[in-house]
Amino acid sequence: MKTIRMLLAALGLLLLGFLVGKLGLGEILQNLSVMGWSFGLVLLLALGWHVTNSIAWGFAFPADAFRPRLVSLFMAKLAGDAVNQLTPLANLGGEPVKAYLLRQQSPTSRGLASVVINKTAQVFTGLIFTALGLSLVILKWDLPQSAPMSVQIGLALLFGAAALLLLGLWRQQRHMFSSLLGFVRRLGIRVDFIERRVAKAVRIDDNISSFYRQNKARFALVLFFHACGWMLGAGETWIILRGLGQSVDFDIAFLLTSLTVIINSLFFFMPSNIGVLEGGQVFLFMTLGLDPAVGLSLGIVKRMRKIFWICLGWLLLTHLSRALGRPDRVDGDLVVSSARSGSLQTGLH
């Protein structure tokens, strides 16, 4: 797995190098030099959506349960996101790590249930965000260069598949952990290992089910704060484009951000979406009849922002792990939840 991830990262870097060479290094550097102090505002907006997502996660805990402090949620979120981006776990490791890092403040079963609920809300609002972006494509189809019919059909099919997947996950998630253990048991894999964890799996499923039954208002708040995070992502795109000297309307920035979610989700297996993030911006700019060099510059600025938060996340992971013990310890809960959280991974930011 590690070798595959390294090969994928190398391919992503090759793609990025090809795009820079094709579009011109000088023009890219000139665009980036225009950004100047606007990059600080980009980091501030990113801080905003990290905070709103952390608030959303806090509301994923039941009203009658102890909720970790916002600072703890924020730190665990950044640490888990860093694990998702850089480790050879195909985006499976970061979500359960978030719950693991909070185990001194909340039982692991409760923490894992909150992670599932929070990620479900993130995916659901992301789907709505993407649907609004596709609606903008229809409403603004008089853009300089319309996308080919194959692209239109592909986007529609992808959105439909995502909607069906989300519906299936929504219907199954209340019994996901126990169902997963039952499936593994039928395969005859480590039965003794499974039997010791059936009770924990059932407890996690019960926590998820009871939350939806008893905390509908809190789940609405989870959805609301994730929606705020998506809008801040669109605001970031608009600020970057303005910083690059481009006079674009906010709806174009919204459209670009929502379609980027689809592209990043398609290539979830690429480490940190290297090359895909930048290449996706070039593709979208070409499709919309905009300057592809500006699109590549936009992707590079987002890459710089991502590197900043990944580095901060790893620092926080080191800090939190020293208080908790070994950060890479994987117990039964983490193994099971990895499969669950990985299925909900999206292309956010």
Buried (B, 14 or more C-beta within 10 A) or exposed (E): EEEEBEEBBEBBEEBBEEBBEEBEEEBBEBBBEEBEEBBEBBBEBBEBBBBBBBBBBBBBBBEEBEBBEEEBBBBBBBBBBBBBBBBBBBBBBBBBBBBBBBBEBBBBBBBBBBBBBBBBBBBBBBBBBBBBBBEBBEEBEEBEEBBEEEEBEBBEEBBEEBEEBBEEBEEEBBBBBBBBBBEBBEEEEEEEEBEEBBEBBBBBBBBBBBBBEEBEEBBEBBBBBBBBBBBBBBBBBBBBBBBBEBEBEBBBBBBBBBBBBBBBBBBBEBBBBBBBBBBBBBBBBBBBEBBBBBBBBBBBBBBBBBEBBBEBBBBBBEEBBEEEEEBEEEEBBBBBBBBBBBBBBBBBB
